[in-house]
Amino acid sequence: MGLYAEPALLERFLELYAARVGKKADMGKSCLRFSKPDAIPFALIGELATWFDVNRWIDLYRSQRNSGGRKTIKEENP
């Protein structure tokens, strides 16, 4: 899901996927679909897993969640 939260990473992944697999990625917001198990780019998926660490994802999630004008629990109950 981190790819959709950070457009630059999504673009990077889509370019690498097309270059390595030879076709456009079939994906939804939080899934990547494969029609043939032997066509799965395991090395690319492994590389993708290193692009985010837990703290980066939490920070990104919090920034996206709080930027939409929604109040945090602290703001609602000071």
Secondary structure, 3 states (H helix, E strand, C coil): CHHHHCHHHHHHHHHHHHHHHCCCCEECCCCEECCCHHHCCHHHHHHHHCCCCHHHHHHHHHHHHHHCCCCCHHHHCC
